[in-house]
Amino acid sequence: MSNDAAFFRRQASTQRLEASAATLDNVRQRCERAAASWDAMATRAERTDTLRAERLPAATPPPAAE
């Protein structure tokens, strides 16, 4: 997992903690929406990393023979 995805997951976790501590409904809902957004960003970052890793070896030319 890339650093970006790990950061996004930590942010989502933080928002879930804030949501559980919130006393106002609108604040709890805002934190829950933020957590869902951070999770979606983490998922996209992980997918991008996976696709990049699959594509990278194919894009690297073989070493030139001497």
Secondary structure, DSSP 8 states (H G I E B T S, - for coil): --HHHHHHHHHHHHHHHHHHH--SHHHHHHHHHHHHHHHHHHHHHHHHHHHHHHHHHHHS------
